[in-house]
């Protein structure tokens, strides 16, 4: 049984997004991150970091929250991997600001 005396293992969903953050985005991340995410620093002076996690694309509220959070992180955030639905919604939100 290996410590599973209740017969249920908590499954971690697969990662479906990866971000690379610079100093400004790290500051924003520290102010607010709505998901259970860990910041993995990639530079010795904590000036760059990577964040990976899971966005439930079947829940419209979660997708909307993810898009708002990505915009909140600002220009110092590089998106490496993002679910297509979140990417599409992010592009739609950005088009609202172009005139």
N, CA, C and O atoms as CSV, one atom per row, in Angstrom:
chain,resi,resn,atom,element,x,y,z
A,1,UNK,N,N,0.812,-1.199,0.000
A,1,UNK,CA,C,0.000,0.000,0.000
A,1,UNK,C,C,0.852,1.258,0.000
A,1,UNK,O,O,0.401,2.294,-0.488
A,2,UNK,N,N,2.032,1.207,0.515
A,2,UNK,CA,C,2.977,2.324,0.461
A,2,UNK,C,C,2.410,3.626,1.011
A,2,UNK,O,O,2.515,4.663,0.355
A,3,UNK,N,N,1.824,3.599,2.175
A,3,UNK,CA,C,1.342,4.826,2.796
A,3,UNK,C,C,-0.023,5.269,2.308
A,3,UNK,O,O,-0.537,6.289,2.767
A,4,UNK,N,N,-0.613,4.538,1.402
A,4,UNK,CA,C,-1.919,4.900,0.872
A,4,UNK,C,C,-2.987,4.089,1.592
A,4,UNK,O,O,-3.607,3.210,0.994
A,5,UNK,N,N,-3.206,4.378,2.874
A,5,UNK,CA,C,-4.142,3.574,3.639
A,5,UNK,C,C,-5.583,4.012,3.450
A,5,UNK,O,O,-6.478,3.395,4.029
A,6,UNK,N,N,-5.845,5.037,2.673
A,6,UNK,CA,C,-7.220,5.433,2.371
A,6,UNK,C,C,-7.630,5.012,0.968
A,6,UNK,O,O,-8.795,5.156,0.595
A,7,UNK,N,N,-6.696,4.498,0.192
A,7,UNK,CA,C,-7.012,4.027,-1.144
A,7,UNK,C,C,-7.137,5.122,-2.190
A,7,UNK,O,O,-7.573,4.855,-3.310
A,8,UNK,N,N,-6.767,6.339,-1.850
A,8,UNK,CA,C,-6.881,7.441,-2.802
A,8,UNK,C,C,-5.557,8.197,-2.838
A,8,UNK,O,O,-5.035,8.595,-1.797
A,9,UNK,N,N,-5.027,8.390,-4.015
A,9,UNK,CA,C,-3.824,9.201,-4.201
A,9,UNK,C,C,-4.242,10.539,-4.769
A,9,UNK,O,O,-5.031,10.602,-5.711
A,10,UNK,N,N,-3.722,11.592,-4.208
A,10,UNK,CA,C,-3.986,12.921,-4.757
A,10,UNK,C,C,-3.170,13.070,-6.036
A,10,UNK,O,O,-1.941,13.002,-6.005
A,11,UNK,N,N,-3.839,13.269,-7.137
A,11,UNK,CA,C,-3.147,13.386,-8.407
A,11,UNK,C,C,-2.904,14.844,-8.737
A,11,UNK,O,O,-3.806,15.677,-8.643
A,12,UNK,N,N,-1.694,15.138,-9.120
A,12,UNK,CA,C,-1.338,16.477,-9.550
A,12,UNK,C,C,-1.611,16.567,-11.046
A,12,UNK,O,O,-1.137,15.724,-11.808
A,13,UNK,N,N,-2.370,17.580,-11.483
A,13,UNK,CA,C,-2.627,17.700,-12.921
A,13,UNK,C,C,-1.331,18.002,-13.671
A,13,UNK,O,O,-0.395,18.552,-13.091
A,14,UNK,N,N,-1.270,17.651,-14.936
A,14,UNK,CA,C,-0.060,17.918,-15.713
A,14,UNK,C,C,0.143,19.422,-15.904
A,14,UNK,O,O,-0.813,20.197,-15.865
A,15,UNK,N,N,1.362,19.812,-16.103
A,15,UNK,CA,C,1.690,21.214,-16.352
A,15,UNK,C,C,1.237,21.584,-17.762
A,15,UNK,O,O,1.524,20.864,-18.717
A,16,UNK,N,N,0.532,22.701,-17.892
A,16,UNK,CA,C,0.135,23.136,-19.234
A,16,UNK,C,C,0.511,24.591,-19.532
A,16,UNK,O,O,0.146,25.137,-20.573
A,17,UNK,N,N,1.250,25.211,-18.598
A,17,UNK,CA,C,1.798,26.533,-18.914
A,17,UNK,C,C,3.143,26.717,-18.229
A,17,UNK,O,O,3.393,26.196,-17.143
A,18,UNK,N,N,3.999,27.476,-18.903
A,18,UNK,CA,C,5.317,27.809,-18.365
A,18,UNK,C,C,5.613,29.264,-18.695
A,18,UNK,O,O,5.452,29.704,-19.834
A,19,UNK,N,N,6.047,30.001,-17.683
A,19,UNK,CA,C,6.387,31.410,-17.836
A,19,UNK,C,C,7.811,31.638,-17.369
A,19,UNK,O,O,8.291,30.962,-16.459
A,20,UNK,N,N,8.483,32.588,-17.991
A,20,UNK,CA,C,9.786,33.049,-17.531
A,20,UNK,C,C,9.597,34.488,-17.088
A,20,UNK,O,O,9.133,35.329,-17.858
A,21,UNK,N,N,9.959,34.766,-15.844
A,21,UNK,CA,C,9.732,36.086,-15.262
A,21,UNK,C,C,11.034,36.839,-15.050
A,21,UNK,O,O,12.040,36.265,-14.632
A,22,UNK,N,N,11.002,38.134,-15.346
A,22,UNK,CA,C,12.104,39.020,-15.024
A,22,UNK,C,C,11.816,39.693,-13.690
A,22,UNK,O,O,10.846,39.349,-13.015
A,23,UNK,N,N,12.648,40.641,-13.313
A,23,UNK,CA,C,12.560,41.285,-12.000
A,23,UNK,C,C,11.184,41.904,-11.743
A,23,UNK,O,O,10.593,41.680,-10.687
A,24,UNK,N,N,10.675,42.677,-12.699
A,24,UNK,CA,C,9.387,43.344,-12.497
A,24,UNK,C,C,8.251,42.326,-12.354
A,24,UNK,O,O,7.381,42.479,-11.497
A,25,UNK,N,N,8.262,41.306,-13.183
A,25,UNK,CA,C,7.216,40.283,-13.110
A,25,UNK,C,C,7.328,39.460,-11.826
A,25,UNK,O,O,6.313,39.019,-11.286
A,26,UNK,N,N,8.542,39.253,-11.338
A,26,UNK,CA,C,8.722,38.555,-10.052
A,26,UNK,C,C,8.072,39.373,-8.941
A,26,UNK,O,O,7.411,38.819,-8.063
A,27,UNK,N,N,8.260,40.693,-8.981
A,27,UNK,CA,C,7.622,41.565,-7.989
A,27,UNK,C,C,6.112,41.465,-8.046
A,27,UNK,O,O,5.448,41.405,-7.011
A,28,UNK,N,N,5.567,41.446,-9.252
A,28,UNK,CA,C,4.121,41.301,-9.409
A,28,UNK,C,C,3.653,39.929,-8.923
A,28,UNK,O,O,2.608,39.818,-8.281
A,29,UNK,N,N,4.418,38.898,-9.228
A,29,UNK,CA,C,4.078,37.537,-8.783
A,29,UNK,C,C,4.001,37.478,-7.266
A,29,UNK,O,O,3.095,36.862,-6.707
A,30,UNK,N,N,4.951,38.118,-6.607
A,30,UNK,CA,C,4.960,38.101,-5.139
A,30,UNK,C,C,3.750,38.826,-4.559
A,30,UNK,O,O,3.289,38.485,-3.470
A,31,UNK,N,N,3.232,39.823,-5.276
A,31,UNK,CA,C,2.041,40.536,-4.804
A,31,UNK,C,C,0.794,39.669,-4.905
A,31,UNK,O,O,-0.060,39.686,-4.019
A,32,UNK,N,N,0.698,38.907,-6.002
A,32,UNK,CA,C,-0.521,38.135,-6.221
A,32,UNK,C,C,-0.273,36.982,-7.174
A,32,UNK,O,O,0.205,37.188,-8.290
A,33,UNK,N,N,-0.590,35.783,-6.748
A,33,UNK,CA,C,-0.621,34.617,-7.630
A,33,UNK,C,C,-1.782,33.725,-7.194
A,33,UNK,O,O,-1.745,33.110,-6.128
A,34,UNK,N,N,-2.811,33.669,-8.037
A,34,UNK,CA,C,-4.054,33.006,-7.658
A,34,UNK,C,C,-4.003,31.489,-7.642
A,34,UNK,O,O,-4.899,30.852,-7.088
A,35,UNK,N,N,-3.005,30.914,-8.219
A,35,UNK,CA,C,-2.919,29.465,-8.298
A,35,UNK,C,C,-1.855,28.973,-7.314
A,35,UNK,O,O,-1.064,29.768,-6.806
A,36,UNK,N,N,-1.837,27.708,-7.054
A,36,UNK,CA,C,-0.787,27.132,-6.196
A,36,UNK,C,C,0.468,26.961,-7.035
A,36,UNK,O,O,0.688,25.916,-7.648
A,37,UNK,N,N,1.274,27.990,-7.049
A,37,UNK,CA,C,2.457,28.004,-7.891
A,37,UNK,C,C,3.698,28.268,-7.060
A,37,UNK,O,O,3.653,28.948,-6.035
A,38,UNK,N,N,4.791,27.723,-7.520
A,38,UNK,CA,C,6.082,27.974,-6.895
A,38,UNK,C,C,6.961,28.718,-7.881
A,38,UNK,O,O,6.966,28.427,-9.078
A,39,UNK,N,N,7.689,29.662,-7.371
A,39,UNK,CA,C,8.630,30.438,-8.161
A,39,UNK,C,C,9.985,29.736,-8.095
A,39,UNK,O,O,10.529,29.544,-7.008
A,40,UNK,N,N,10.526,29.356,-9.235
A,40,UNK,CA,C,11.832,28.700,-9.296
A,40,UNK,C,C,12.831,29.702,-9.870
A,40,UNK,O,O,12.809,30.001,-11.064
A,41,UNK,N,N,13.700,30.214,-9.011
A,41,UNK,CA,C,14.677,31.196,-9.475
A,41,UNK,C,C,15.707,30.524,-10.372
A,41,UNK,O,O,16.188,29.429,-10.081
A,42,UNK,N,N,16.036,31.203,-11.473
A,42,UNK,CA,C,16.985,30.645,-12.440
A,42,UNK,C,C,18.280,31.445,-12.504
A,42,UNK,O,O,19.167,31.128,-13.296
A,43,UNK,N,N,18.393,32.466,-11.685
A,43,UNK,CA,C,19.639,33.247,-11.630
A,43,UNK,C,C,20.071,33.363,-10.170
A,43,UNK,O,O,19.228,33.383,-9.273
A,44,UNK,N,N,21.367,33.439,-9.931
A,44,UNK,CA,C,21.852,33.465,-8.550
A,44,UNK,C,C,21.415,34.694,-7.753
A,44,UNK,O,O,21.379,34.638,-6.523
A,45,UNK,N,N,21.087,35.788,-8.412
A,45,UNK,CA,C,20.692,37.000,-7.709
A,45,UNK,C,C,19.182,37.213,-7.733
A,45,UNK,O,O,18.697,38.311,-7.461
A,46,UNK,N,N,18.440,36.151,-8.063
A,46,UNK,CA,C,16.981,36.158,-8.076
A,46,UNK,C,C,16.415,37.246,-8.993
A,46,UNK,O,O,15.436,37.912,-8.656
A,47,UNK,N,N,17.050,37.414,-10.158
A,47,UNK,CA,C,16.570,38.390,-11.133
A,47,UNK,C,C,15.810,37.727,-12.279
A,47,UNK,O,O,15.296,38.416,-13.160
A,48,UNK,N,N,15.735,36.411,-12.275
A,48,UNK,CA,C,14.967,35.668,-13.274
A,48,UNK,C,C,14.391,34.431,-12.600
A,48,UNK,O,O,15.004,33.850,-11.703
A,49,UNK,N,N,13.211,34.041,-13.043
A,49,UNK,CA,C,12.556,32.884,-12.445
A,49,UNK,C,C,11.655,32.207,-13.471
A,49,UNK,O,O,11.309,32.781,-14.503
A,50,UNK,N,N,11.290,30.982,-13.155
A,50,UNK,CA,C,10.372,30.235,-14.005
A,50,UNK,C,C,9.189,29.779,-13.159
A,50,UNK,O,O,9.340,29.420,-11.991
A,51,UNK,N,N,8.025,29.802,-13.766
A,51,UNK,CA,C,6.790,29.350,-13.115
A,51,UNK,C,C,6.108,28.386,-14.076
A,51,UNK,O,O,5.927,28.690,-15.255
A,52,UNK,N,N,5.731,27.225,-13.560
A,52,UNK,CA,C,4.972,26.257,-14.343
A,52,UNK,C,C,3.774,25.824,-13.527
A,52,UNK,O,O,3.821,25.802,-12.297
A,53,UNK,N,N,2.704,25.482,-14.217
A,53,UNK,CA,C,1.519,25.047,-13.497
A,53,UNK,C,C,0.443,24.549,-14.426
A,53,UNK,O,O,0.694,24.245,-15.592
A,54,UNK,N,N,-0.762,24.471,-13.893
A,54,UNK,CA,C,-1.892,23.946,-14.630
A,54,UNK,C,C,-3.054,24.933,-14.579
A,54,UNK,O,O,-3.418,25.423,-13.509
A,55,UNK,N,N,-3.630,25.219,-15.742
A,55,UNK,CA,C,-4.824,26.042,-15.843
A,55,UNK,C,C,-5.938,25.130,-16.352
A,55,UNK,O,O,-5.816,24.519,-17.413
A,56,UNK,N,N,-7.014,25.045,-15.593
A,56,UNK,CA,C,-8.156,24.222,-15.981
A,56,UNK,C,C,-8.937,24.947,-17.070
A,56,UNK,O,O,-9.720,25.851,-16.778
A,57,UNK,N,N,-8.727,24.556,-18.317
A,57,UNK,CA,C,-9.358,25.252,-19.433
A,57,UNK,C,C,-10.831,24.878,-19.613
A,57,UNK,O,O,-11.511,25.442,-20.470
A,58,UNK,N,N,-11.325,23.935,-18.813
A,58,UNK,CA,C,-12.746,23.583,-18.891
A,58,UNK,C,C,-13.608,24.512,-18.036
A,58,UNK,O,O,-14.835,24.484,-18.123
A,59,UNK,N,N,-12.960,25.335,-17.211
A,59,UNK,CA,C,-13.671,26.265,-16.338
A,59,UNK,C,C,-13.478,27.694,-16.860
A,59,UNK,O,O,-12.380,28.240,-16.752
A,60,UNK,N,N,-14.529,28.310,-17.425
A,60,UNK,CA,C,-14.398,29.662,-17.993
A,60,UNK,C,C,-13.893,30.702,-16.996
A,60,UNK,O,O,-13.147,31.605,-17.376
A,61,UNK,N,N,-14.283,30.591,-15.739
A,61,UNK,CA,C,-13.824,31.561,-14.731
A,61,UNK,C,C,-12.318,31.425,-14.493
A,61,UNK,O,O,-11.629,32.426,-14.294
A,62,UNK,N,N,-11.816,30.211,-14.512
A,62,UNK,CA,C,-10.382,29.997,-14.328
A,62,UNK,C,C,-9.601,30.565,-15.503
A,62,UNK,O,O,-8.538,31.155,-15.315
A,63,UNK,N,N,-10.114,30.394,-16.700
A,63,UNK,CA,C,-9.446,30.936,-17.893
A,63,UNK,C,C,-9.421,32.462,-17.832
A,63,UNK,O,O,-8.391,33.078,-18.106
A,64,UNK,N,N,-10.540,33.063,-17.476
A,64,UNK,CA,C,-10.602,34.526,-17.355
A,64,UNK,C,C,-9.641,35.033,-16.285
A,64,UNK,O,O,-8.959,36.038,-16.486
A,65,UNK,N,N,-9.587,34.342,-15.154
A,65,UNK,CA,C,-8.663,34.727,-14.080
A,65,UNK,C,C,-7.214,34.589,-14.531
A,65,UNK,O,O,-6.377,35.428,-14.198
A,66,UNK,N,N,-6.914,33.545,-15.280
A,66,UNK,CA,C,-5.546,33.335,-15.773
A,66,UNK,C,C,-5.135,34.450,-16.723
A,66,UNK,O,O,-4.011,34.945,-16.649
A,67,UNK,N,N,-6.037,34.848,-17.616
A,67,UNK,CA,C,-5.742,35.928,-18.561
A,67,UNK,C,C,-5.499,37.237,-17.808
A,67,UNK,O,O,-4.547,37.957,-18.110
A,68,UNK,N,N,-6.340,37.543,-16.847
A,68,UNK,CA,C,-6.159,38.768,-16.055
A,68,UNK,C,C,-4.841,38.743,-15.301
A,68,UNK,O,O,-4.152,39.760,-15.220
A,69,UNK,N,N,-4.488,37.593,-14.752
A,69,UNK,CA,C,-3.239,37.465,-14.006
A,69,UNK,C,C,-2.026,37.624,-14.922
A,69,UNK,O,O,-1.043,38.261,-14.543
A,70,UNK,N,N,-2.089,37.051,-16.118
A,70,UNK,CA,C,-0.978,37.208,-17.070
A,70,UNK,C,C,-0.789,38.678,-17.435
A,70,UNK,O,O,0.343,39.151,-17.533
A,71,UNK,N,N,-1.880,39.396,-17.635
A,71,UNK,CA,C,-1.776,40.828,-17.919
A,71,UNK,C,C,-1.217,41.588,-16.722
A,71,UNK,O,O,-0.458,42.543,-16.888
A,72,UNK,N,N,-1.590,41.166,-15.523
A,72,UNK,CA,C,-1.107,41.775,-14.295
A,72,UNK,C,C,0.410,41.618,-14.148
A,72,UNK,O,O,1.078,42.511,-13.626
A,73,UNK,N,N,0.953,40.487,-14.607
A,73,UNK,CA,C,2.399,40.259,-14.496
A,73,UNK,C,C,3.198,41.267,-15.320
A,73,UNK,O,O,4.331,41.593,-14.965
A,74,UNK,N,N,2.627,41.758,-16.404
A,74,UNK,CA,C,3.260,42.829,-17.169
A,74,UNK,C,C,4.206,42.370,-18.255
A,74,UNK,O,O,4.260,41.196,-18.620
A,75,UNK,N,N,4.958,43.349,-18.761
A,75,UNK,CA,C,5.838,43.142,-19.908
A,75,UNK,C,C,7.059,42.279,-19.618
A,75,UNK,O,O,7.688,41.768,-20.545
A,76,UNK,N,N,7.395,42.113,-18.366
A,76,UNK,CA,C,8.604,41.374,-18.002
A,76,UNK,C,C,8.327,39.875,-17.862
A,76,UNK,O,O,9.078,39.154,-17.205
A,77,UNK,N,N,7.258,39.426,-18.477
A,77,UNK,CA,C,6.848,38.025,-18.430
A,77,UNK,C,C,6.898,37.442,-19.837
A,77,UNK,O,O,6.249,37.954,-20.749
A,78,UNK,N,N,7.666,36.377,-20.009
A,78,UNK,CA,C,7.724,35.676,-21.290
A,78,UNK,C,C,6.905,34.402,-21.179
A,78,UNK,O,O,7.096,33.607,-20.259
A,79,UNK,N,N,6.004,34.216,-22.113
A,79,UNK,CA,C,5.183,33.006,-22.125
A,79,UNK,C,C,5.881,31.968,-22.990
A,79,UNK,O,O,6.093,32.183,-24.184
A,80,UNK,N,N,6.234,30.851,-22.387
A,80,UNK,CA,C,6.887,29.763,-23.119
A,80,UNK,C,C,5.868,28.730,-23.576
A,80,UNK,O,O,5.909,28.289,-24.725
A,81,UNK,N,N,4.958,28.339,-22.697
A,81,UNK,CA,C,3.922,27.353,-23.007
A,81,UNK,C,C,2.618,27.867,-22.422
A,81,UNK,O,O,2.579,28.323,-21.279
A,82,UNK,N,N,1.540,27.791,-23.216
A,82,UNK,CA,C,0.233,28.262,-22.769
A,82,UNK,C,C,-0.845,27.483,-23.519
A,82,UNK,O,O,-0.721,27.273,-24.726
A,83,UNK,N,N,-1.899,27.051,-22.829
A,83,UNK,CA,C,-2.981,26.353,-23.525
A,83,UNK,C,C,-3.580,27.239,-24.630
A,83,UNK,O,O,-3.703,28.450,-24.445
A,84,UNK,N,N,-3.947,26.656,-25.762
A,84,UNK,CA,C,-4.480,27.448,-26.875
A,84,UNK,C,C,-5.680,28.324,-26.509
A,84,UNK,O,O,-5.780,29.456,-26.982
A,85,UNK,N,N,-6.582,27.821,-25.682
A,85,UNK,CA,C,-7.754,28.611,-25.301
A,85,UNK,C,C,-7.353,29.852,-24.503
A,85,UNK,O,O,-7.912,30.930,-24.708
A,86,UNK,N,N,-6.397,29.706,-23.607
A,86,UNK,CA,C,-5.927,30.847,-22.802
A,86,UNK,C,C,-5.216,31.846,-23.711
A,86,UNK,O,O,-5.391,33.057,-23.575
A,87,UNK,N,N,-4.418,31.329,-24.633
A,87,UNK,CA,C,-3.721,32.203,-25.580
A,87,UNK,C,C,-4.716,33.002,-26.417
A,87,UNK,O,O,-4.532,34.200,-26.629
A,88,UNK,N,N,-5.763,32.342,-26.889
A,88,UNK,CA,C,-6.786,32.996,-27.690
A,88,UNK,C,C,-7.486,34.096,-26.889
A,88,UNK,O,O,-7.687,35.201,-27.394
A,89,UNK,N,N,-7.850,33.797,-25.659
A,89,UNK,CA,C,-8.533,34.794,-24.824
A,89,UNK,C,C,-7.600,35.961,-24.489
A,89,UNK,O,O,-8.035,37.111,-24.433
A,90,UNK,N,N,-6.330,35.666,-24.271
A,90,UNK,CA,C,-5.341,36.714,-24.001
A,90,UNK,C,C,-5.220,37.643,-25.205
A,90,UNK,O,O,-5.179,38.863,-25.045
A,91,UNK,N,N,-5.164,37.080,-26.397
A,91,UNK,CA,C,-5.083,37.894,-27.612
A,91,UNK,C,C,-6.332,38.755,-27.783
A,91,UNK,O,O,-6.233,39.908,-28.203
A,92,UNK,N,N,-7.510,38.207,-27.463
A,92,UNK,CA,C,-8.747,38.986,-27.541
A,92,UNK,C,C,-8.721,40.163,-26.577
A,92,UNK,O,O,-9.123,41.273,-26.925
A,93,UNK,N,N,-8.241,39.909,-25.355
A,93,UNK,CA,C,-8.160,40.998,-24.358
A,93,UNK,C,C,-7.184,42.074,-24.809
A,93,UNK,O,O,-7.443,43.263,-24.624
A,94,UNK,N,N,-6.065,41.669,-25.399
A,94,UNK,CA,C,-5.079,42.649,-25.852
A,94,UNK,C,C,-5.615,43.493,-27.005
A,94,UNK,O,O,-5.300,44.679,-27.106
A,95,UNK,N,N,-6.432,42.879,-27.884
A,95,UNK,CA,C,-7.029,43.634,-28.991
A,95,UNK,C,C,-7.954,44.738,-28.488
A,95,UNK,O,O,-8.143,45.738,-29.180
A,96,UNK,N,N,-8.527,44.582,-27.313
A,96,UNK,CA,C,-9.409,45.605,-26.759
A,96,UNK,C,C,-8.667,46.908,-26.494
A,96,UNK,O,O,-9.265,47.984,-26.509
A,97,UNK,N,N,-7.362,46.809,-26.250
A,97,UNK,CA,C,-6.576,47.989,-25.891
A,97,UNK,C,C,-5.933,48.661,-27.096
A,97,UNK,O,O,-5.319,49.718,-26.954
A,98,UNK,N,N,-6.062,48.067,-28.277
A,98,UNK,CA,C,-5.482,48.652,-29.487
A,98,UNK,C,C,-6.533,49.520,-30.150
A,98,UNK,O,O,-7.659,49.086,-30.392
A,99,UNK,N,N,-6.142,50.769,-30.444
A,99,UNK,CA,C,-7.089,51.641,-31.129
A,99,UNK,C,C,-6.427,52.388,-32.240
A,99,UNK,O,O,-7.077,53.174,-32.929
